């Protein structure tokens, strides 16, 4: 299914991040850390700052979670994206 966000919205597929120390000790799951990075899946027509397949850092409490089929996506405004990971 092809989906296109409207206006200045962006669909993000969150990265599955497991926080751990440099020595490999897995830390307690922190939703803020694990839900603050992802890959842009689709962008609205008013978005020029990011493009599809960009890896981004975003404000963890702002995106809304939606499920389309078996895929979990986050819907965020482009203003909620704070950086592009290169």
LUMTINU-889941 format. One record per atom (N, C-alpha, C, O, CB): atom name; residue number from 1; x, y, z; residue in one letter. Coordinates in pm, whole numbers, plus 50000, padded with zeros to 5 digits. Glycine has a CB too. Example, Ala and Ser with C-alpha at 12.3 -4.5 7.8 and 13.67 -1.06 7.14 Angstrom:
<selums>
+-------+-----+-------+-------+-------+--------+
! atome ! num !     u !     v !     w ! residu !
+-------+-----+-------+-------+-------+--------+
!     N !   1 ! 51319 ! 49431 ! 50780 !      A !
!    CA !   1 ! 51230 ! 49550 ! 50780 !      A !
!     C !   1 ! 51320 ! 49670 ! 50780 !      A !
!     O !   1 ! 51424 ! 49668 ! 50846 !      A !
!    CB !   1 ! 51131 ! 49553 ! 50905 !      A !
!     N !   2 ! 51285 ! 49775 ! 50708 !      S !
!    CA !   2 ! 51367 ! 49894 ! 50714 !      S !
!     C !   2 ! 51290 ! 50003 ! 50787 !      S !
!     O !   2 ! 51341 ! 50114 ! 50804 !      S !
!    CB !   2 ! 51408 ! 49940 ! 50572 !      S !
+-------+-----+-------+-------+-------+--------+
</selums>
This chain:
<selums>
+-------+-----+-------+-------+-------+--------+
! atome ! num !     u !     v !     w ! residu !
+-------+-----+-------+-------+-------+--------+
!     N !   1 ! 50083 ! 49883 ! 50000 !      X !
!    CA !   1 ! 50000 ! 50000 ! 50000 !      X !
!     C !   1 ! 50089 ! 50124 ! 50000 !      X !
!     O !   1 ! 50181 ! 50135 ! 50081 !      X !
!    CB !   1 ! 49905 ! 49999 ! 50121 !      X !
!     N !   2 ! 50062 ! 50217 ! 49911 !      X !
!    CA !   2 ! 50134 ! 50343 ! 49903 !      X !
!     C !   2 ! 50059 ! 50447 ! 49985 !      X !
!     O !   2 ! 49937 ! 50461 ! 49971 !      X !
!    CB !   2 ! 50150 ! 50389 ! 49755 !      X !
!     N !   3 ! 50129 ! 50520 ! 50069 !      X !
!    CA !   3 ! 50066 ! 50621 ! 50152 !      X !
!     C !   3 ! 50144 ! 50751 ! 50143 !      X !
!     O !   3 ! 50267 ! 50749 ! 50143 !      X !
!    CB !   3 ! 50056 ! 50574 ! 50299 !      X !
!     N !   4 ! 50075 ! 50861 ! 50135 !      X !
!    CA !   4 ! 50137 ! 50992 ! 50119 !      X !
!     C !   4 ! 50082 ! 51086 ! 50226 !      X !
!     O !   4 ! 49961 ! 51108 ! 50231 !      X !
!    CB !   4 ! 50112 ! 51049 ! 49976 !      X !
!     N !   5 ! 50166 ! 51143 ! 50311 !      X !
!    CA !   5 ! 50118 ! 51237 ! 50412 !      X !
!     C !   5 ! 50079 ! 51370 ! 50348 !      X !
!     O !   5 ! 50125 ! 51405 ! 50240 !      X !
!    CB !   5 ! 50226 ! 51259 ! 50519 !      X !
!     N !   6 ! 49993 ! 51442 ! 50416 !      X !
!    CA !   6 ! 49947 ! 51571 ! 50368 !      X !
!     C !   6 ! 50026 ! 51684 ! 50434 !      X !
!     O !   6 ! 50081 ! 51668 ! 50543 !      X !
!    CB !   6 ! 49797 ! 51589 ! 50394 !      X !
!     N !   7 ! 50031 ! 51797 ! 50368 !      X !
!    CA !   7 ! 50090 ! 51922 ! 50419 !      X !
!     C !   7 ! 50233 ! 51902 ! 50467 !      X !
!     O !   7 ! 50315 ! 51847 ! 50394 !      X !
!    CB !   7 ! 50004 ! 51979 ! 50533 !      X !
!     N !   8 ! 50264 ! 51945 ! 50588 !      X !
!    CA !   8 ! 50401 ! 51939 ! 50639 !      X !
!     C !   8 ! 50427 ! 51819 ! 50727 !      X !
!     O !   8 ! 50509 ! 51826 ! 50819 !      X !
!    CB !   8 ! 50431 ! 52062 ! 50715 !      X !
!     N !   9 ! 50358 ! 51709 ! 50701 !      X !
!    CA !   9 ! 50375 ! 51587 ! 50782 !      X !
!     C !   9 ! 50474 ! 51491 ! 50718 !      X !
!     O !   9 ! 50497 ! 51493 ! 50597 !      X !
!    CB !   9 ! 50241 ! 51517 ! 50802 !      X !
!     N !  10 ! 50532 ! 51407 ! 50803 !      X !
!    CA !  10 ! 50632 ! 51310 ! 50760 !      X !
!     C !  10 ! 50599 ! 51176 ! 50826 !      X !
!     O !  10 ! 50563 ! 51172 ! 50943 !      X !
!    CB !  10 ! 50777 ! 51357 ! 50798 !      X !
!     N !  11 ! 50609 ! 51066 ! 50752 !      X !
!    CA !  11 ! 50595 ! 50932 ! 50808 !      X !
!     C !  11 ! 50734 ! 50878 ! 50834 !      X !
!     O !  11 ! 50820 ! 50879 ! 50746 !      X !
!    CB !  11 ! 50514 ! 50838 ! 50714 !      X !
!     N !  12 ! 50756 ! 50830 ! 50956 !      X !
!    CA !  12 ! 50886 ! 50781 ! 50998 !      X !
!     C !  12 ! 50874 ! 50638 ! 51046 !      X !
!     O !  12 ! 50784 ! 50605 ! 51125 !      X !
!    CB !  12 ! 50946 ! 50871 ! 51108 !      X !
!     N !  13 ! 50963 ! 50552 ! 51000 !      X !
!    CA !  13 ! 50972 ! 50416 ! 51052 !      X !
!     C !  13 ! 51077 ! 50418 ! 51163 !      X !
!     O !  13 ! 51195 ! 50440 ! 51135 !      X !
!    CB !  13 ! 51009 ! 50312 ! 50938 !      X !
!     N !  14 ! 51037 ! 50395 ! 51288 !      X !
!    CA !  14 ! 51133 ! 50407 ! 51399 !      X !
!     C !  14 ! 51238 ! 50296 ! 51394 !      X !
!     O !  14 ! 51211 ! 50183 ! 51355 !      X !
!    CB !  14 ! 51061 ! 50403 ! 51533 !      X !
!     N !  15 ! 51362 ! 50334 ! 51435 !      X !
!    CA !  15 ! 51468 ! 50236 ! 51447 !      X !
!     C !  15 ! 51444 ! 50156 ! 51575 !      X !
!     O !  15 ! 51394 ! 50210 ! 51673 !      X !
!    CB !  15 ! 51609 ! 50304 ! 51449 !      X !
!     N !  16 ! 51480 ! 50030 ! 51573 !      X !
!    CA !  16 ! 51472 ! 49947 ! 51692 !      X !
!     C !  16 ! 51606 ! 49962 ! 51764 !      X !
!     O !  16 ! 51702 ! 49893 ! 51733 !      X !
!    CB !  16 ! 51441 ! 49796 ! 51657 !      X !
!     N !  17 ! 51610 ! 50053 ! 51862 !      X !
!    CA !  17 ! 51733 ! 50083 ! 51933 !      X !
!     C !  17 ! 51727 ! 50020 ! 52071 !      X !
!     O !  17 ! 51635 ! 50047 ! 52148 !      X !
!    CB !  17 ! 51756 ! 50236 ! 51943 !      X !
!     N !  18 ! 51824 ! 49936 ! 52103 !      X !
!    CA !  18 ! 51835 ! 49879 ! 52236 !      X !
!     C !  18 ! 51951 ! 49948 ! 52305 !      X !
!     O !  18 ! 52066 ! 49929 ! 52267 !      X !
!    CB !  18 ! 51856 ! 49723 ! 52232 !      X !
!     N !  19 ! 51922 ! 50029 ! 52407 !      X !
!    CA !  19 ! 52030 ! 50101 ! 52474 !      X !
!     C !  19 ! 52124 ! 50006 ! 52549 !      X !
!     O !  19 ! 52080 ! 49918 ! 52623 !      X !
!    CB !  19 ! 51972 ! 50205 ! 52571 !      X !
!     N !  20 ! 52254 ! 50026 ! 52526 !      X !
!    CA !  20 ! 52352 ! 49945 ! 52596 !      X !
!     C !  20 ! 52480 ! 50024 ! 52615 !      X !
!     O !  20 ! 52505 ! 50121 ! 52544 !      X !
!    CB !  20 ! 52379 ! 49814 ! 52521 !      X !
!     N !  21 ! 52560 ! 49981 ! 52710 !      X !
!    CA !  21 ! 52687 ! 50048 ! 52738 !      X !
!     C !  21 ! 52790 ! 50005 ! 52635 !      X !
!     O !  21 ! 52765 ! 49915 ! 52555 !      X !
!    CB !  21 ! 52735 ! 50017 ! 52882 !      X !
!     N !  22 ! 52906 ! 50071 ! 52637 !      X !
!    CA !  22 ! 53013 ! 50035 ! 52543 !      X !
!     C !  22 ! 53061 ! 49892 ! 52563 !      X !
!     O !  22 ! 53107 ! 49828 ! 52469 !      X !
!    CB !  22 ! 53131 ! 50131 ! 52558 !      X !
!     N !  23 ! 53050 ! 49841 ! 52686 !      X !
!    CA !  23 ! 53095 ! 49705 ! 52713 !      X !
!     C !  23 ! 52988 ! 49601 ! 52679 !      X !
!     O !  23 ! 53012 ! 49481 ! 52691 !      X !
!    CB !  23 ! 53134 ! 49691 ! 52858 !      X !
!     N !  24 ! 52869 ! 49646 ! 52634 !      X !
!    CA !  24 ! 52767 ! 49554 ! 52588 !      X !
!     C !  24 ! 52656 ! 49523 ! 52686 !      X !
!     O !  24 ! 52569 ! 49440 ! 52657 !      X !
!    CB !  24 ! 52830 ! 49430 ! 52549 !      X !
!     N !  25 ! 52657 ! 49589 ! 52803 !      X !
!    CA !  25 ! 52550 ! 49565 ! 52900 !      X !
!     C !  25 ! 52423 ! 49634 ! 52852 !      X !
!     O !  25 ! 52423 ! 49755 ! 52826 !      X !
!    CB !  25 ! 52591 ! 49617 ! 53043 !      X !
!     N !  26 ! 52316 ! 49556 ! 52840 !      X !
!    CA !  26 ! 52189 ! 49611 ! 52792 !      X !
!     C !  26 ! 52120 ! 49683 ! 52907 !      X !
!     O !  26 ! 52100 ! 49628 ! 53014 !      X !
!    CB !  26 ! 52098 ! 49500 ! 52734 !      X !
!     N !  27 ! 52084 ! 49808 ! 52881 !      X !
!    CA !  27 ! 52019 ! 49890 ! 52983 !      X !
!     C !  27 ! 51868 ! 49871 ! 52976 !      X !
!     O !  27 ! 51815 ! 49818 ! 52879 !      X !
!    CB !  27 ! 52055 ! 50039 ! 52965 !      X !
!     N !  28 ! 51802 ! 49916 ! 53081 !      X !
!    CA !  28 ! 51656 ! 49908 ! 53084 !      X !
!     C !  28 ! 51599 ! 49985 ! 52966 !      X !
!     O !  28 ! 51650 ! 50091 ! 52930 !      X !
!    CB !  28 ! 51599 ! 49963 ! 53218 !      X !
!     N !  29 ! 51494 ! 49931 ! 52904 !      X !
!    CA !  29 ! 51433 ! 49993 ! 52786 !      X !
!     C !  29 ! 51387 ! 50134 ! 52819 !      X !
!     O !  29 ! 51312 ! 50156 ! 52914 !      X !
!    CB !  29 ! 51315 ! 49909 ! 52736 !      X !
!     N !  30 ! 51432 ! 50229 ! 52742 !      X !
!    CA !  30 ! 51394 ! 50369 ! 52759 !      X !
!     C !  30 ! 51320 ! 50411 ! 52633 !      X !
!     O !  30 ! 51381 ! 50428 ! 52528 !      X !
!    CB !  30 ! 51519 ! 50461 ! 52784 !      X !
!     N !  31 ! 51188 ! 50428 ! 52644 !      X !
!    CA !  31 ! 51105 ! 50461 ! 52527 !      X !
!     C !  31 ! 51152 ! 50589 ! 52459 !      X !
!     O !  31 ! 51147 ! 50599 ! 52336 !      X !
!    CB !  31 ! 50958 ! 50476 ! 52567 !      X !
!     N !  32 ! 51199 ! 50687 ! 52536 !      X !
!    CA !  32 ! 51243 ! 50813 ! 52475 !      X !
!     C !  32 ! 51363 ! 50791 ! 52384 !      X !
!     O !  32 ! 51370 ! 50848 ! 52276 !      X !
!    CB !  32 ! 51277 ! 50916 ! 52584 !      X !
!     N !  33 ! 51457 ! 50708 ! 52427 !      X !
!    CA !  33 ! 51574 ! 50682 ! 52345 !      X !
!     C !  33 ! 51538 ! 50600 ! 52223 !      X !
!     O !  33 ! 51581 ! 50631 ! 52112 !      X !
!    CB !  33 ! 51682 ! 50611 ! 52427 !      X !
!     N !  34 ! 51459 ! 50495 ! 52243 !      X !
!    CA !  34 ! 51429 ! 50406 ! 52131 !      X !
!     C !  34 ! 51333 ! 50468 ! 52031 !      X !
!     O !  34 ! 51327 ! 50422 ! 51917 !      X !
!    CB !  34 ! 51373 ! 50277 ! 52183 !      X !
!     N !  35 ! 51258 ! 50569 ! 52069 !      X !
!    CA !  35 ! 51162 ! 50632 ! 51978 !      X !
!     C !  35 ! 51204 ! 50772 ! 51938 !      X !
!     O !  35 ! 51118 ! 50858 ! 51915 !      X !
!    CB !  35 ! 51025 ! 50636 ! 52042 !      X !
!     N !  36 ! 51333 ! 50798 ! 51929 !      X !
!    CA !  36 ! 51377 ! 50931 ! 51888 !      X !
!     C !  36 ! 51457 ! 50931 ! 51759 !      X !
!     O !  36 ! 51507 ! 51035 ! 51716 !      X !
!    CB !  36 ! 51460 ! 50993 ! 51998 !      X !
!     N !  37 ! 51470 ! 50814 ! 51696 !      X !
!    CA !  37 ! 51542 ! 50803 ! 51568 !      X !
!     C !  37 ! 51465 ! 50713 ! 51474 !      X !
!     O !  37 ! 51395 ! 50621 ! 51517 !      X !
!    CB !  37 ! 51685 ! 50748 ! 51589 !      X !
!     N !  38 ! 51477 ! 50742 ! 51345 !      X !
!    CA !  38 ! 51408 ! 50659 ! 51248 !      X !
!     C !  38 ! 51442 ! 50697 ! 51106 !      X !
!     O !  38 ! 51523 ! 50785 ! 51080 !      X !
!    CB !  38 ! 51260 ! 50669 ! 51270 !      X !
!     N !  39 ! 51376 ! 50627 ! 51013 !      X !
!    CA !  39 ! 51398 ! 50649 ! 50869 !      X !
!     C !  39 ! 51271 ! 50708 ! 50810 !      X !
!     O !  39 ! 51161 ! 50658 ! 50834 !      X !
!    CB !  39 ! 51437 ! 50516 ! 50796 !      X !
!     N !  40 ! 51287 ! 50814 ! 50733 !      X !
!    CA !  40 ! 51173 ! 50880 ! 50669 !      X !
!     C !  40 ! 51121 ! 50789 ! 50558 !      X !
!     O !  40 ! 51196 ! 50750 ! 50468 !      X !
!    CB !  40 ! 51212 ! 51020 ! 50613 !      X !
!     N !  41 ! 50992 ! 50757 ! 50565 !      X !
!    CA !  41 ! 50929 ! 50668 ! 50467 !      X !
!     C !  41 ! 50856 ! 50749 ! 50360 !      X !
!     O !  41 ! 50858 ! 50712 ! 50243 !      X !
!    CB !  41 ! 50831 ! 50571 ! 50537 !      X !
!     N !  42 ! 50792 ! 50859 ! 50401 !      X !
!    CA !  42 ! 50718 ! 50942 ! 50306 !      X !
!     C !  42 ! 50712 ! 51085 ! 50360 !      X !
!     O !  42 ! 50710 ! 51106 ! 50481 !      X !
!    CB !  42 ! 50574 ! 50886 ! 50283 !      X !
!     N !  43 ! 50709 ! 51181 ! 50269 !      X !
!    CA !  43 ! 50702 ! 51322 ! 50308 !      X !
!     C !  43 ! 50584 ! 51390 ! 50239 !      X !
!     O !  43 ! 50547 ! 51354 ! 50127 !      X !
!    CB !  43 ! 50834 ! 51395 ! 50274 !      X !
!     N !  44 ! 50527 ! 51488 ! 50308 !      X !
!    CA !  44 ! 50417 ! 51564 ! 50250 !      X !
!     C !  44 ! 50467 ! 51662 ! 50145 !      X !
!     O !  44 ! 50588 ! 51685 ! 50135 !      X !
!    CB !  44 ! 50341 ! 51638 ! 50359 !      X !
!     N !  45 ! 50377 ! 51721 ! 50067 !      X !
!    CA !  45 ! 50417 ! 51811 ! 49958 !      X !
!     C !  45 ! 50481 ! 51942 ! 50005 !      X !
!     O !  45 ! 50552 ! 52006 ! 49927 !      X !
!    CB !  45 ! 50297 ! 51842 ! 49875 !      X !
!     N !  46 ! 50457 ! 51981 ! 50129 !      X !
!    CA !  46 ! 50514 ! 52107 ! 50179 !      X !
!     C !  46 ! 50650 ! 52090 ! 50246 !      X !
!     O !  46 ! 50706 ! 52187 ! 50297 !      X !
!    CB !  46 ! 50419 ! 52171 ! 50277 !      X !
!     N !  47 ! 50703 ! 51968 ! 50247 !      X !
!    CA !  47 ! 50829 ! 51939 ! 50317 !      X !
!     C !  47 ! 50946 ! 51946 ! 50220 !      X !
!     O !  47 ! 50949 ! 51877 ! 50118 !      X !
!    CB !  47 ! 50823 ! 51799 ! 50383 !      X !
!     N !  48 ! 51043 ! 52033 ! 50253 !      X !
!    CA !  48 ! 51163 ! 52043 ! 50169 !      X !
!     C !  48 ! 51291 ! 52013 ! 50248 !      X !
!     O !  48 ! 51397 ! 51995 ! 50189 !      X !
!    CB !  48 ! 51173 ! 52182 ! 50108 !      X !
!     N !  49 ! 51281 ! 52007 ! 50383 !      X !
!    CA !  49 ! 51399 ! 51989 ! 50467 !      X !
!     C !  49 ! 51451 ! 51846 ! 50468 !      X !
!     O !  49 ! 51571 ! 51825 ! 50484 !      X !
!    CB !  49 ! 51367 ! 52032 ! 50608 !      X !
!     N !  50 ! 51363 ! 51748 ! 50452 !      X !
!    CA !  50 ! 51405 ! 51608 ! 50451 !      X !
!     C !  50 ! 51344 ! 51538 ! 50331 !      X !
!     O !  50 ! 51249 ! 51586 ! 50269 !      X !
!    CB !  50 ! 51362 ! 51537 ! 50582 !      X !
!     N !  51 ! 51402 ! 51423 ! 50298 !      X !
!    CA !  51 ! 51349 ! 51345 ! 50186 !      X !
!     C !  51 ! 51336 ! 51199 ! 50229 !      X !
!     O !  51 ! 51386 ! 51160 ! 50335 !      X !
!    CB !  51 ! 51440 ! 51358 ! 50059 !      X !
!     N !  52 ! 51270 ! 51120 ! 50146 !      X !
!    CA !  52 ! 51253 ! 50978 ! 50178 !      X !
!     C !  52 ! 51389 ! 50911 ! 50196 !      X !
!     O !  52 ! 51486 ! 50945 ! 50128 !      X !
!    CB !  52 ! 51173 ! 50908 ! 50067 !      X !
!     N !  53 ! 51395 ! 50816 ! 50287 !      X !
!    CA !  53 ! 51514 ! 50737 ! 50322 !      X !
!     C !  53 ! 51617 ! 50812 ! 50405 !      X !
!     O !  53 ! 51722 ! 50756 ! 50434 !      X !
!    CB !  53 ! 51579 ! 50687 ! 50199 !      X !
!     N !  54 ! 51591 ! 50938 ! 50444 !      X !
!    CA !  54 ! 51681 ! 51007 ! 50536 !      X !
!     C !  54 ! 51667 ! 50945 ! 50674 !      X !
!     O !  54 ! 51557 ! 50910 ! 50717 !      X !
!    CB !  54 ! 51649 ! 51159 ! 50541 !      X !
!     N !  55 ! 51779 ! 50930 ! 50744 !      X !
!    CA !  55 ! 51776 ! 50889 ! 50884 !      X !
!     C !  55 ! 51770 ! 51016 ! 50968 !      X !
!     O !  55 ! 51852 ! 51106 ! 50950 !      X !
!    CB !  55 ! 51900 ! 50800 ! 50923 !      X !
!     N !  56 ! 51673 ! 51023 ! 51059 !      X !
!    CA !  56 ! 51650 ! 51147 ! 51131 !      X !
!     C !  56 ! 51641 ! 51125 ! 51281 !      X !
!     O !  56 ! 51615 ! 51014 ! 51329 !      X !
!    CB !  56 ! 51522 ! 51214 ! 51081 !      X !
!     N !  57 ! 51665 ! 51233 ! 51354 !      X !
!    CA !  57 ! 51642 ! 51240 ! 51498 !      X !
!     C !  57 ! 51524 ! 51334 ! 51517 !      X !
!     O !  57 ! 51519 ! 51442 ! 51456 !      X !
!    CB !  57 ! 51771 ! 51290 ! 51577 !      X !
!     N !  58 ! 51429 ! 51294 ! 51600 !      X !
!    CA !  58 ! 51311 ! 51377 ! 51619 !      X !
!     C !  58 ! 51275 ! 51383 ! 51768 !      X !
!     O !  58 ! 51324 ! 51304 ! 51848 !      X !
!    CB !  58 ! 51192 ! 51322 ! 51538 !      X !
!     N !  59 ! 51190 ! 51479 ! 51802 !      X !
!    CA !  59 ! 51144 ! 51494 ! 51939 !      X !
!     C !  59 ! 51062 ! 51370 ! 51975 !      X !
!     O !  59 ! 50964 ! 51341 ! 51908 !      X !
!    CB !  59 ! 51059 ! 51625 ! 51958 !      X !
!     N !  60 ! 51100 ! 51297 ! 52080 !      X !
!    CA !  60 ! 51039 ! 51167 ! 52107 !      X !
!     C !  60 ! 50892 ! 51172 ! 52150 !      X !
!     O !  60 ! 50822 ! 51073 ! 52131 !      X !
!    CB !  60 ! 51117 ! 51099 ! 52211 !      X !
!     N !  61 ! 50845 ! 51279 ! 52207 !      X !
!    CA !  61 ! 50709 ! 51281 ! 52258 !      X !
!     C !  61 ! 50607 ! 51336 ! 52158 !      X !
!     O !  61 ! 50488 ! 51335 ! 52187 !      X !
!    CB !  61 ! 50704 ! 51363 ! 52383 !      X !
!     N !  62 ! 50651 ! 51383 ! 52043 !      X !
!    CA !  62 ! 50559 ! 51449 ! 51951 !      X !
!     C !  62 ! 50496 ! 51360 ! 51844 !      X !
!     O !  62 ! 50379 ! 51382 ! 51812 !      X !
!    CB !  62 ! 50631 ! 51558 ! 51885 !      X !
!     N !  63 ! 50565 ! 51263 ! 51786 !      X !
!    CA !  63 ! 50500 ! 51185 ! 51680 !      X !
!     C !  63 ! 50386 ! 51098 ! 51733 !      X !
!     O !  63 ! 50387 ! 51054 ! 51848 !      X !
!    CB !  63 ! 50604 ! 51097 ! 51610 !      X !
!     N !  64 ! 50289 ! 51074 ! 51647 !      X !
!    CA !  64 ! 50179 ! 50985 ! 51678 !      X !
!     C !  64 ! 50203 ! 50852 ! 51608 !      X !
!     O !  64 ! 50247 ! 50849 ! 51493 !      X !
!    CB !  64 ! 50042 ! 51046 ! 51636 !      X !
!     N !  65 ! 50175 ! 50742 ! 51677 !      X !
!    CA !  65 ! 50198 ! 50610 ! 51621 !      X !
!     C !  65 ! 50073 ! 50561 ! 51547 !      X !
!     O !  65 ! 49962 ! 50570 ! 51599 !      X !
!    CB !  65 ! 50236 ! 50510 ! 51732 !      X !
!     N !  66 ! 50094 ! 50510 ! 51426 !      X !
!    CA !  66 ! 49986 ! 50449 ! 51349 !      X !
!     C !  66 ! 50036 ! 50314 ! 51296 !      X !
!     O !  66 ! 50155 ! 50296 ! 51271 !      X !
!    CB !  66 ! 49940 ! 50542 ! 51231 !      X !
!     N !  67 ! 49944 ! 50222 ! 51280 !      X !
!    CA !  67 ! 49977 ! 50091 ! 51226 !      X !
!     C !  67 ! 49908 ! 50073 ! 51093 !      X !
!     O !  67 ! 49786 ! 50085 ! 51083 !      X !
!    CB !  67 ! 49938 ! 49977 ! 51324 !      X !
!     N !  68 ! 49986 ! 50045 ! 50990 !      X !
!    CA !  68 ! 49933 ! 50021 ! 50856 !      X !
!     C !  68 ! 49977 ! 49881 ! 50815 !      X !
!     O !  68 ! 50094 ! 49857 ! 50788 !      X !
!    CB !  68 ! 49982 ! 50130 ! 50753 !      X !
!     N !  69 ! 49881 ! 49789 ! 50812 !      X !
!    CA !  69 ! 49916 ! 49650 ! 50788 !      X !
!     C !  69 ! 49994 ! 49597 ! 50907 !      X !
!     O !  69 ! 49946 ! 49601 ! 51020 !      X !
!    CB !  69 ! 49996 ! 49633 ! 50657 !      X !
!     N !  70 ! 50116 ! 49548 ! 50882 !      X !
!    CA !  70 ! 50204 ! 49501 ! 50989 !      X !
!     C !  70 ! 50310 ! 49603 ! 51025 !      X !
!     O !  70 ! 50395 ! 49577 ! 51110 !      X !
!    CB !  70 ! 50270 ! 49371 ! 50948 !      X !
!     N !  71 ! 50306 ! 49719 ! 50962 !      X !
!    CA !  71 ! 50410 ! 49820 ! 50981 !      X !
!     C !  71 ! 50365 ! 49928 ! 51079 !      X !
!     O !  71 ! 50255 ! 49982 ! 51068 !      X !
!    CB !  71 ! 50447 ! 49884 ! 50847 !      X !
!     N !  72 ! 50452 ! 49958 ! 51174 !      X !
!    CA !  72 ! 50426 ! 50067 ! 51268 !      X !
!     C !  72 ! 50500 ! 50190 ! 51217 !      X !
!     O !  72 ! 50622 ! 50186 ! 51199 !      X !
!    CB !  72 ! 50470 ! 50030 ! 51415 !      X !
!     N !  73 ! 50427 ! 50298 ! 51196 !      X !
!    CA !  73 ! 50487 ! 50424 ! 51150 !      X !
!     C !  73 ! 50456 ! 50534 ! 51250 !      X !
!     O !  73 ! 50357 ! 50529 ! 51324 !      X !
!    CB !  73 ! 50435 ! 50463 ! 51010 !      X !
!     N !  74 ! 50542 ! 50633 ! 51252 !      X !
!    CA !  74 ! 50519 ! 50752 ! 51333 !      X !
!     C !  74 ! 50485 ! 50867 ! 51240 !      X !
!     O !  74 ! 50550 ! 50884 ! 51136 !      X !
!    CB !  74 ! 50643 ! 50786 ! 51421 !      X !
!     N !  75 ! 50384 ! 50944 ! 51275 !      X !
!    CA !  75 ! 50345 ! 51062 ! 51198 !      X !
!     C !  75 ! 50396 ! 51183 ! 51275 !      X !
!     O !  75 ! 50356 ! 51205 ! 51390 !      X !
!    CB !  75 ! 50189 ! 51069 ! 51174 !      X !
!     N !  76 ! 50484 ! 51261 ! 51213 !      X !
!    CA !  76 ! 50542 ! 51378 ! 51278 !      X !
!     C !  76 ! 50533 ! 51499 ! 51186 !      X !
!     O !  76 ! 50530 ! 51485 ! 51064 !      X !
!    CB !  76 ! 50689 ! 51352 ! 51319 !      X !
!     N !  77 ! 50527 ! 51615 ! 51246 !      X !
!    CA !  77 ! 50538 ! 51738 ! 51169 !      X !
!     C !  77 ! 50686 ! 51760 ! 51140 !      X !
!     O !  77 ! 50772 ! 51719 ! 51218 !      X !
!    CB !  77 ! 50475 ! 51860 ! 51247 !      X !
!     N !  78 ! 50716 ! 51824 ! 51030 !      X !
!    CA !  78 ! 50855 ! 51845 ! 50993 !      X !
!     C !  78 ! 50928 ! 51928 ! 51100 !      X !
!     O !  78 ! 51049 ! 51916 ! 51115 !      X !
!    CB !  78 ! 50865 ! 51915 ! 50857 !      X !
!     N !  79 ! 50855 ! 52011 ! 51174 !      X !
!    CA !  79 ! 50916 ! 52090 ! 51281 !      X !
!     C !  79 ! 50961 ! 52006 ! 51399 !      X !
!     O !  79 ! 51044 ! 52051 ! 51478 !      X !
!    CB !  79 ! 50818 ! 52194 ! 51330 !      X !
!     N !  80 ! 50909 ! 51883 ! 51412 !      X !
!    CA !  80 ! 50949 ! 51793 ! 51519 !      X !
!     C !  80 ! 51081 ! 51721 ! 51490 !      X !
!     O !  80 ! 51139 ! 51661 ! 51579 !      X !
!    CB !  80 ! 50841 ! 51691 ! 51544 !      X !
!     N !  81 ! 51127 ! 51728 ! 51365 !      X !
!    CA !  81 ! 51254 ! 51667 ! 51327 !      X !
!     C !  81 ! 51366 ! 51765 ! 51362 !      X !
!     O !  81 ! 51365 ! 51880 ! 51317 !      X !
!    CB !  81 ! 51257 ! 51629 ! 51175 !      X !
!     N !  82 ! 51462 ! 51719 ! 51443 !      X !
!    CA !  82 ! 51567 ! 51810 ! 51490 !      X !
!     C !  82 ! 51700 ! 51790 ! 51416 !      X !
!     O !  82 ! 51789 ! 51874 ! 51429 !      X !
!    CB !  82 ! 51589 ! 51790 ! 51637 !      X !
!     N !  83 ! 51715 ! 51682 ! 51341 !      X !
!    CA !  83 ! 51839 ! 51662 ! 51268 !      X !
!     C !  83 ! 51835 ! 51544 ! 51173 !      X !
!     O !  83 ! 51749 ! 51455 ! 51184 !      X !
!    CB !  83 ! 51951 ! 51644 ! 51364 !      X !
!     N !  84 ! 51929 ! 51544 ! 51081 !      X !
!    CA !  84 ! 51945 ! 51435 ! 50984 !      X !
!     C !  84 ! 52076 ! 51364 ! 51015 !      X !
!     O !  84 ! 52180 ! 51429 ! 51029 !      X !
!    CB !  84 ! 51943 ! 51487 ! 50835 !      X !
!     N !  85 ! 52072 ! 51233 ! 51027 !      X !
!    CA !  85 ! 52192 ! 51153 ! 51055 !      X !
!     C !  85 ! 52257 ! 51117 ! 50923 !      X !
!     O !  85 ! 52193 ! 51062 ! 50834 !      X !
!    CB !  85 ! 52157 ! 51023 ! 51138 !      X !
!     N !  86 ! 52387 ! 51150 ! 50911 !      X !
!    CA !  86 ! 52456 ! 51116 ! 50785 !      X !
!     C !  86 ! 52573 ! 51024 ! 50810 !      X !
!     O !  86 ! 52642 ! 50986 ! 50716 !      X !
!    CB !  86 ! 52503 ! 51243 ! 50714 !      X !
+-------+-----+-------+-------+-------+--------+
</selums>
